[in-house]
Amino acid sequence: MMLPVIPEPILYTGFIVLVLLLLALDLGVFNKTPHVVKVSEAVGWTVFWVCLALLFNLFVYFEKGPMAAQEFFAGYLLEQSLSVDNIFVIILILKYFKVAPQYHHKVLFWGIVGALVMRGSMIAIGAALIATFHWIFYVFGAFLIFTGIRMAFSDEEAEELEANAVVRIARRYLRITPDYHQERFSIIKDGVRWFTPLFLVVIVVEFTDLVFAVDSIPAIFAVTKDPFIVFTSNVFAVMGLRSLFFAVAGVMGIFHYLKYGLSIILSFIGVKMLIHDFYVMPIEIALGVIAVVLAVSVVASILLPQQKDA
C-alpha cells in the first residue's frame, strides 16, 4: 500500500517543522533547568529517538517504497555508528575544558543545532556535485578508503586543545572570560560583551562535527543518492547523539575494537563507491556488512577486554 505521493518541498518543510518542534520541547520543556542527565533518563531518550526513526522509516516505506525504506535504515545505521566515534572526541573536549556535568546537555544541544544546519548545507552541496560531476563518486570513494585506513591507525589521546586552530582563532578575535558563568554563553562586563568558555566549547564541538561530517556524508551517498533520505537519516542520527552520549559515555572505553570496525565500514563503503560503475551492490548486502561488522566489533570488545598497563 503506497501513500499519495507528497511533493518534495512539502516533505522537507514538514520534516523540518517536526525537528524544530522536538528541539523546542527538548530545551524549553524537558530540559528547561540545567541538571546532570542520569543514565536511566538518557537510555529512555535514546529509545525514544530510535523508535521515532523507525516510525519515520515506516513512513518512508509507504511514501517512497521498500527500496527507499531499506536505504533509509542502512543510512541511519551507518550514520549512527559513525557518530559513536564522535562521542569519543566530545568526551575529551568536555573533560579538557572541565565543563560541569549539569551543562553538558546545553553544550550538546546547541552544538547539534549548528551541526544540523552545517550538515544540511553539506548534503545539498554533495547532491549537487554528484548530479553534475559523475567522477566525484570516485573522489569520495578514495577519500573514504583513506579515512578508514587513517582511523585504524589513529591515536585516540587528547590533543592539546589550546593549540587547536579553532581555539586560537576564537581567543584572538573574541573576548573570552577566564571563568565560567554558570550556563551563560556571554556576559556584559564594564559595558562590553564577553563570551564565556562555555561558548568556546560549543564552537569546538561544532567544528568537530564538521570534521566528522566530511567523512560521514560522502559515505551515506554510497548508500542512496536521494537527498531526502540522506538528510533525514543524518538528522535522526545527530538528534539521537545527545542521549546516546549520556547513555554510553561512562563505558565508551570498553569498546576498544569499535574504531577498527568503523575503519572497515568506511573502507568498504569507499570500495562500493569505486566499483559502482561495474557492480551495483544490492542495498541488502551493504546493510548486512555494516550490521555484522558493528556487531562483531562490539562483541569482540566485550569478550576480549583491553589489557591496561599497571
C-alpha positions in Angstrom: 0.0 0.0 0.0 1.5 3.3 -1.1 0.6 6.7 0.4 -0.3 9.5 -2.0 2.9 11.0 -3.4 3.8 14.1 -1.4 5.8 16.8 -3.3 9.4 17.0 -2.1 9.2 20.7 -0.8 6.3 19.7 1.4 8.2 16.6 2.7 11.2 18.8 3.6 9.1 21.5 5.2 7.1 19.0 7.2 10.2 17.2 8.4 12.0 20.5 9.4 8.9 21.7 11.3 8.8 18.4 13.2 12.5 18.7 14.1 12.1 22.3 15.3 9.1 21.3 17.4 11.1 18.5 19.0 14.1 20.8 19.7 11.8 23.4 21.2 10.2 20.8 23.5 13.6 19.5 24.5 15.1 22.8 25.5 12.0 24.7 26.6 10.1 21.9 28.5 12.0 18.8 29.3 15.4 20.4 29.9 14.5 23.9 30.9 16.6 23.7 34.1 20.2 22.6 33.9 20.8 19.3 35.5 23.0 16.2 35.4 21.5 13.8 33.0 21.2 10.4 34.6 21.9 7.2 32.6 18.3 6.0 33.0 17.0 9.3 31.6 19.5 9.1 28.7 18.5 5.5 27.9 14.9 6.5 27.8 15.6 9.3 25.3 17.8 7.0 23.2 15.0 4.5 22.9 12.6 7.4 22.0 14.9 8.6 19.2 15.4 5.1 17.8 11.7 4.4 17.9 11.0 7.7 16.2 13.5 6.9 13.5 11.9 3.5 12.9 8.4 5.1 12.7 9.8 7.5 10.2 11.3 4.6 8.3 7.8 3.1 8.1 6.5 6.4 6.7 9.3 6.2 4.0 8.3 2.7 3.2 4.7 3.7 2.4 5.6 7.0 0.8 8.7 6.1 -1.3 8.6 2.3 -1.4 10.5 -0.7 0.1 13.9 0.2 -1.6 13.9 3.7 -0.1 13.0 2.3 3.3 16.0 -0.1 3.2 18.2 2.8 2.1 17.0 5.0 5.0 17.6 2.2 7.5 21.1 1.5 6.1 21.9 5.2 6.1 20.6 5.7 9.6 22.6 2.7 10.9 25.7 3.9 9.1 25.4 7.5 10.4 24.6 6.3 14.0 27.6 4.0 14.0 29.9 6.8 12.8 28.5 9.2 15.3 29.8 6.9 18.1 33.3 7.9 17.2 32.2 11.5 17.5 31.2 10.8 21.1 34.8 9.8 21.9 36.1 13.2 20.9 33.3 15.1 22.6 34.1 13.4 25.9 37.7 14.5 25.5 36.6 18.1 24.7 34.3 18.3 27.8 36.9 16.9 30.0 39.7 19.1 28.7 37.6 22.3 29.3 36.3 21.0 32.6 32.7 21.6 31.8 30.4 20.9 34.7 28.2 17.9 34.1 24.9 19.8 34.5 25.9 22.0 31.5 26.8 19.1 29.2 23.3 18.9 27.8 23.2 22.6 26.8 26.6 22.4 25.1 25.5 19.3 23.1 22.1 20.8 22.3 23.4 24.0 20.7 26.3 22.1 19.1 23.8 19.8 17.4 21.6 22.7 16.3 24.6 24.1 14.5 25.5 20.6 13.2 22.1 20.2 11.6 22.5 23.5 9.7 26.0 22.6 8.5 25.1 19.1 7.5 22.1 20.2 5.6 24.3 22.6 3.6 26.9 20.0 3.0 24.3 17.4 1.8 22.9 20.0 -0.6 26.4 20.7 -2.0 27.2 16.9 -2.1 24.0 16.1 -4.0 24.7 18.9 -6.5 28.3 17.7 -7.1 27.2 14.1 -7.7 24.4 15.2 -10.1 26.8 17.4 -12.0 30.1 15.6 -11.9 29.9 11.8 -12.1 33.6 11.4 -11.3 33.1 12.9 -7.8 31.9 9.5 -6.8 35.5 8.2 -7.3 36.9 11.0 -5.3 34.5 10.3 -2.4 35.3 6.6 -2.6 39.1 7.1 -2.5 38.7 9.6 0.4 36.7 7.1 2.4 39.2 4.4 2.0 42.0 6.8 3.1 39.9 7.9 6.1 39.2 4.3 7.1 42.9 3.3 7.0 43.8 6.5 8.9 41.2 5.7 11.6 42.6 2.3 12.2 46.0 3.7 13.0 44.9 7.0 14.6 45.8 7.8 18.2 42.9 8.5 20.5 44.8 10.5 23.0 43.5 14.0 23.7 45.3 16.7 21.7 46.4 20.0 23.4 43.3 21.9 22.5 44.8 25.3 23.3 47.0 24.8 20.3 44.0 23.9 18.1 43.5 26.4 15.3 39.8 27.0 16.1 40.6 27.7 19.8 43.4 30.1 18.9 41.3 32.0 16.3 38.4 32.2 18.8 40.6 33.5 21.6 42.2 36.0 19.2 39.0 37.6 17.9 36.6 37.1 20.8 36.8 38.3 24.4 36.7 35.1 26.4 36.3 35.3 30.2 38.8 33.3 32.3 36.0 31.6 34.3 32.6 30.0 33.6 29.4 31.9 34.4 27.1 29.1 35.1 25.2 28.1 31.9 25.6 31.5 30.2 27.4 31.9 26.8 28.1 35.6 27.2 28.0 38.4 29.8 28.2 42.1 29.8 31.2 43.4 31.7 32.0 47.1 32.0 29.6 47.8 29.2 31.4 45.3 26.9 30.1 41.9 25.8 32.4 39.0 26.8 32.0 35.3 25.8 32.4 32.6 28.4 34.4 29.4 28.0 31.1 27.5 27.6 30.6 29.3 24.3 34.1 28.4 23.2 33.4 24.7 23.9 30.3 24.9 21.7 32.5 26.3 18.9 34.9 23.4 19.3 32.1 20.8 19.3 30.6 22.4 16.1 34.0 22.2 14.3 34.4 18.6 15.5 31.1 17.6 14.0 32.0 19.4 10.8 35.2 17.3 10.6 33.2 14.1 11.1 30.6 15.2 8.6 33.3 15.4 5.9 33.7 11.6 6.4 30.1 10.5 7.0 28.2 12.4 4.4 30.1 11.0 1.4 29.7 7.6 3.0 25.9 7.8 3.0 25.8 8.9 -0.6 27.2 5.4 -1.4 24.0 4.0 0.2 21.5 6.3 -1.5 21.5 9.2 -3.9 18.1 10.5 -2.7 18.9 13.8 -0.9 15.8 13.5 1.3 16.9 10.1 2.6 20.4 11.4 3.2 19.2 14.4 5.0 16.6 12.7 7.2 18.8 9.8 8.2 21.6 12.3 9.1 19.2 14.3 11.2 17.8 11.4 13.2 21.4 10.1 13.9 22.5 13.6 15.0 19.4 14.2 17.1 19.9 10.9 18.9 23.6 11.7 19.5 23.0 13.7 22.8 21.0 11.0 24.5 23.4 8.3 23.3 26.3 10.4 24.7 24.8 10.4 28.2 23.8 6.7 27.9 27.2 5.3 27.0 29.8 8.0 27.9 30.8 6.1 31.0 31.5 2.9 29.2 32.9 4.1 25.9 36.4 2.9 26.9 35.1 -0.7 26.8 34.5 -0.7 23.0 38.2 -0.5 22.1 37.7 -2.5 18.9 34.9 -0.3 17.6 37.3 2.1 15.8 38.6 -0.9 13.8 35.0 -1.8 12.9 34.3 1.7 11.8 37.5 1.7 9.8 36.4 -1.4 7.9 33.0 0.1 7.3 34.4 3.3 5.8 36.8 1.4 3.6 34.0 -1.0 2.5 31.8 1.9 1.6 34.7 3.5 -0.3 35.2 0.4 -2.3 31.5 0.2 -3.0 31.7 3.8 -4.5 34.7 3.0 -6.6 33.2 -0.1 -8.3 29.6 1.2 -8.7 30.0 1.6 -12.4 31.0 -2.1 -12.8 28.9 -3.7 -10.0 25.9 -2.2 -8.3 25.9 -3.7 -4.8 22.4 -4.6 -3.5 21.4 -2.5 -0.5 20.7 -5.7 1.4 24.4 -6.7 1.2 25.6 -3.2 2.2 23.2 -3.2 5.2 24.3 -6.7 6.2 28.0 -5.9 6.1 27.5 -2.7 8.2 25.4 -4.6 10.8 27.7 -7.6 11.0 30.9 -5.6 11.3 29.4 -3.4 14.0 28.1 -6.4 16.0 31.5 -8.2 15.7 33.5 -5.2 16.9 31.2 -4.6 19.9 31.1 -8.3 20.9 34.9 -8.7 20.5 35.4 -5.6 22.7 33.3 -7.2 25.4 34.7 -10.7 25.2 38.4 -9.5 24.8 38.7 -6.6 27.2 41.7 -4.3 26.7 44.7 -5.0 28.9 45.6 -2.0 30.9 49.2 -1.3 32.0 49.8 -1.4 35.7 
